Amino acid sequence: MTVAANAPVELVSFLESLSEPHILCDRDYRILAANKAYRDKWEGQQRIVGRTCYEVSHRYKLPCDQAGESCPLQRSLRSGERERVVHLHHTPHGERFENIELSPIRDASGEIAYFIEKIDPLPVPRTDEHARGLIGRSPTFMAMMDMVARVAPSDAAVLLQGESGTGKELVASAIHQMSRRAEKPFVAVDCSGLAETLFESELFGHERGAFTGAVTRKIGLIEAASGGTLFLDEVGDIPLSIQVKLLRLLETGTFRRVGSTEVQQADIRVVSATHRPLAEMVEAGSFRQDLFYRLNVFPVFLPPLRERRDDIAVLAEALLPRVSNGRKLRLSDEAIRWLRDYSFPGNVRELRNLLERACLLCDSDDIDLRHLPAGAAAPLLRSTPISAQNRKSAGKLSDRELADIAAGFPGSRKELARHLGMSERTLYRRLGRHENSSDA
């Protein structure tokens, strides 16, 4: 084992006895020792001891906190306690999300002299992240991943809150994969897609003859998820009549199939998601308060894409191979700037759709502004209030350019008029003028 000359022998010996990857650092971020598990992870591809942790793990020239990330070493110096964060690390096998647990070690005078850092890779397949969008490095995204890593090993009920298209089912699946239930089923239920008359039967199952058409016994989705995770998507759409039965399931861990008096035991972990304001629905009486408290044990907020603009380019580049049908396409610098300026009301789902459309329109190897729906006028579609300068630019748009923007804008005409800084009446008048001129 290679160690620095000033590394305490006792701590080095302790590290070597641990089965998980660990390193020993000083207050200056310098790695003094790395145990066998950590060395095996790097497979001898580069020297570890003597370098800084941020250089090895992030390829930074500055500590994490100075590079815009949360630094567990600085946090531990301030709190004097053990600290945990999730970081996106460079490894010999590519970038990986890793759970970092850093413990301070004090000297005889009580001052923090060293840190022992445990590195625990999160068991989320990287290829799946690239395929479906669970990728990012912005502070808001990493804060969400930190919450996911904290709650995943437990059986606590999780409520995922976020706009449509932010990837709530993907995050729910990641929680399942990081839990002790990972080898058991992950069953997703689209609560908005089930009629009230079918909801109870689908969720709890039914006995033969329980109702007209029930010719055989059927197990419900709760039984199908036995031992694993039940994901209730759009939980705010569950009818009140079913909410009370779901509450009983969560409180007692038991349920009955429709048409049966036999009590069944449920061994499931519940993760739910919604884009609706459940707290407001509780006040309005359309969602049970007791059920809300049961589901909202550990809330996790999924940030919209417009709040993590630094992730848009890396997300686009990761998603592009999945929608290009085998073609090796590139995004031009202008296209990337366009994407960063766009408000993305449909979030990651809309980004994927825009890229798929661009691939179909592109006949060359480079996707540029011609293949994006609003062309060079994209900065006018930001979610923030439009500036006076952009209002002037909107006024200079030709009727044809305005029609092109309207064709690609995902919102209503009223929203488009607000974004462009013109009245809705003016917008309709100019669109009508363009249509009449085209017909002529």
N, C-alpha and C positions, 0 to 999 in steps of 0.2 A: 504494500500500500504506500503510495507516494504522499508525503505530508510535508507541510511547511516546517521550517526549523523551529518556529516559535509556537507550534501547535501543542497544547497540553496532552501528554501521553494518555492520561486517564480518559479524556473525552474521545480521543481517537480510538482507543480500545473499545469504548462503549458504542461508538458509531458502527464499528466493524461487526458488532454482534447483532445489529438490527437487520431484518430481512427486507425492509422497504428502503428505497433510495433516500439517503441523507447526506447533507454536507455540513461542514463546520465553517462558520464565517466569523470575521472580526467586525469591529464597529465601522471599519472603512470598506465594507462590502467584499473584502478579500477572502477567497476560498482557501482555507487552511488544510482541509482534508475532505475526502469523499470516500464513502464506504464502497464495498464491492458491488452492492446492488446498483449504486449510482454509476460506478465505472462500467458495469456491464451494460447499462442503458446507453452509454455513449460509445461502447464497443471500440474504445481506444482511438477514435477518430480525431481527437484533438486533446491538447493538454488542458486540464481542469484546474489543478492546484496552482495557486499563485495569481490567478486571474480573478476579476471581479464577477460576482454573481450576475449582474446585469449585462455584462459583456458576453458571458457564456450562454445565458438563457434567452436574452432578448436581442443580442448584437447591438446594444446601445453603447453610446460613448458617455452617457450620463446615467445616474441612478434613476430608477423607475419614476419616483415622484417628480423629478425634474423633466421627465419625458412624457408627462401627462397621465401616468398610471398610479395606482395605489401601491405604495412601497411598504411591505410588512415590517422591514427592518426599522424604518423611521417611525412607523406606528408603534412598534414595540418599545422603542426608545422613549416615546412620549408616554405610553401607558404603563410601561414596566411589566407588561403581561404578555402571555402568548397571543399571537395574532394569526388570523387566517384570511387568505384572499384566493381568488381564482385568477390565474394569469395564462396568457397565450404564449407558450414557449417554443423556441426553435429547438428541434431535436434532430438526430441523424435520420429520423423517419418522417421529417416534415414538421409543420406546426401542430401543436397539440395543446388542448386545454388541460391545465394541471392545477390541482388543489394544493396550495402552499400553506403549510403550518409551521410557523417559526416560533421557537421558544428561546427566551433570553437566559443566559448563564451568567451569574454574578461571581465576582472575585471575593477575596476575604474581607474587603472593605465594604461590600454590599453594592458596588458599582457594576453595571452591566459591562462585561468584557467580551463575551462571545455570544454567538447565536447558533443553535442547531436548527436546520431547516429540513423538514420532511417534504418530499415531492411525491404526490399521489396523482397519477394520470387519471383524468375522468374517463370512464368507459363509454365514450360516445364515438362511434365510428366516424373517422374524419371524412371518408368518402361520402357517407350519408349527409354530413353537414354541407359539403359542397353541392350535393345533388339537390338538397331541399332548402337550403338557406340559413341553417344555423351556423352562421359564421360572422365574425366581426371582431373589432378591437377597440371600438369607441368606448369612452367611460360609461355611458349609459348601458351599453350592451354588456360590458364586463361586470357591471354592478348587478345586472339581472342574472348572469351566469353564476355569480358568487352566491346569490340567494338560492338558485337552483341546486348548487353543490351542497349548500348547508342543509336543505330540507330533504333532498333525495334519499339519504340513508335511513331516514325515519319512516314511520307509517302515518305521519300527520296528514290531515286533509289539506290540499293545496287549492287555492282559487287563483287562476290565471286571469288577469284583467288586461285588456288591450283592444285596440281597434281591429276591425276585420282585416285579414291579410298579414297580420304581424307574426304568424306562425305559432299559434297557441297549441295546436295538436302536436307540432314538432317538439315544442318545449315539454309538453306532457310526456311524449315518448322518451325524451332525454331523461326526465325524472325517473321514469320506469327503468330505463337502461342502467341508471346509476344506483338503483335500489337493490335490496336483497331479493326482490321479486323478479329480477331481470330475466330469469329463465322461465318464468310463468307467462301466461297470456297478457297482452295489452289489448283491451277491448274498448273501442271508441263508439260512443252513442251520440248521434246528431239529434239533440233534443228539439231543434226547430223543424226537423223533417218528419216527426212522428205525430200522427193524428192522436187526439186525446183518447179516442176509443181504443187505439192500439197500444198506447204507451205502456199501460200496466202490464199487458200480456208480453210485450217485447222485453220489458225490463225484468219482470219477475217470473215469466213463463206461465204456462197454464196446463191444466189437466184435460184429459179427453172428456168432451161433453160439457166443458165449462161454459161454452156459448156456441151459438150457431156457427158451424164451420170448423169447430175444434174437434177434428176427427181423430187426432192422436195427442199424446202428451208432448209438450214442447218445453225444453229448458230455456230460461231467459238469459239475458246478457250478463246478469249478475253471476249466475252459475257458470256461464262460459268463461268468465274472468276469474274463476276460483284460483286463489293463490297468487293472483297477479294484480293488475291495476285496471280499474274501471274509469274511463275518461268520459265525463259528461260535458259535451261541447254545447255551448249556448244554453247553459243551465237556467238562464233567466226566462226561457220560453217554456219551462215545465209547468203544466197546468196546476192550479192550486189543489185540485182533488188528488193529484199524484204527489204533491210536495209533502203532505202529511205522511204518506207511506214511505217516501224516501227518508224522511226524518226518523221514522221508526227503525229503518235499516241502519242508519248511522248511529243511533243511540243504543240499540240493542245488539246489532250485528246479526239480526234474524229477519226473515221474510217468509211469506207464503206465496206459492203459485196461485194464480187465479183459479178458483174452483176447488181449492184444497184447504183442509184444516190443519195439515201437517206443517209444523214450523221447521224451516230450513236454516242452517247456519251459513253465514257468508264470511268467507275469508278473502277480503279484498281491500285494496287501498284506493281511495276515491280522490281523483284529481278532476276539478271542474274548471270551466272557462266561460267567459262571457265578454261581450263588448258593451253590454247594457249596464246602467248605473244601479246596481242591486240595492245599495243603501237608500237611494231615492225611491226605488220600487217598494222597499219595506215601509217607508213612510207613507206611500200611497196605498198600501194594503194589497198590492198585487204580488208580493213575495213574502213568505213567512219569515218573521224575524228570527225564530228559533232555528230554522233551517239555514238561514244566512250565517248565523254564528257557528253552526256546525261545519259549513263548507269553507268559511273564511278563517280557519285556524292559522294558515300561513299564506297570506296574500303575496303574489308576485306580479309586478307590473311589467308588461312588455312594451318597450318604447316604440313609437311609430318611426318609420324610416326617416321622416323629415327631422327627427331629433338625433339621428345618428348618421349624418351626411358623410362623415369620414369613412363609413362602411360601404357606401354605395358602389364605389369603384371596385373594391375587392369582391363584393357580392356579385356585381355584374360579370366580372371576369370569371368567377367560379360557376355562375349559372349558364353562361354563354355556351360552353361545350354540351350542356344538357339539352339545349333547344336548337342547336345548329344542325342536327341530323347528320353528324359525322364530318361536317365541313369545318375547316380550320379558319375561323373568322376572327377579326380583331376589331376592337372599338377604337375609333380615332380619338385624338385628344379633344376635338370639338364635341364629339358624342359624349365623352365622359363628363365634360363640363356641363353639357345639357342635362345629363342625368343628375348631376349634383345640384343643379338649380331647380329641378322639377320638384313639386310638392308631394307627389306620390300619395294621393288620398287612398289608394288601394294597397299601399305598403309593399312588402316583398312579393306578394302575389301579383301585383300590378307590374312590378319590375320584371318579373319573369315573362309576363304576357307581352310587355313592350319589346323585350329582347327577341321573343319568338316571332313577333310580327316583323321586326327589323330584319331577322334572318331570311324571312320569306321574300322581303322586298329587295334584299341586297344581291346583286349579281356579281360583285367583285369580292375581294378578300377583306375589305374594310367597311365596317358600318360607320356611316357618318350622319350628318344632320338630315340628309335627304330621306333617310330611312326611319326617322323618328317623327312622331305624329304632329308636333307643333313646330318643327323646324327651328330656325334661329330665334323664334320668339319665346322659347322656353323660359327665359328669366322672368317673363311677365306672369308666369303661372306659379310663382312661389306662394307658399301658404301665408306669408307675412303680408301686411297691408302694402299695396303698390305705392311706389314713390312717385313724386311729382314728375321726375325725369322719365320714368317709365310710362306715365300717363301720356306724356307728350309723344313718346315713341309709339304708343298704341294708336294715337290719333293719326300718325303718319303711315300706318299700315294700309296697304291697298285692300280693296274689297276681296280680292282673291286670296291674299295672305290671311285676312281675317276669317275667311271661309275655311282655309286649311287648318287654322288654329281651332276653330269650332268643331271640325271633323274629328280632331284628335283629343279634344278636351274631355276628360272623364266625368265631369260634373254637369250640373244643369246650366241652362242659358243664363239664369239669374246669377249663379256663381261665376260664370265666365265674364259677365258684364262687370261684376265687382272686381275681379282680378285685373281686368283691362282698364278699370277706372273710367268706364263710360256707363251711361244709363242703359237699362235693359231695352228700352224703346229704340235707342240709337243702334244698339247691336242688331235687333231684329230688322230695322230699316235697311242697314247696310248689307246684311245677309240676304235679304229679299232682293236688293238691288243687284247683288252679284248673281243670284239665281236667274233673275230676269235677263241680265246681259248674257248669261251662258246659253239660255234658251234661244235667244235671238241669234 
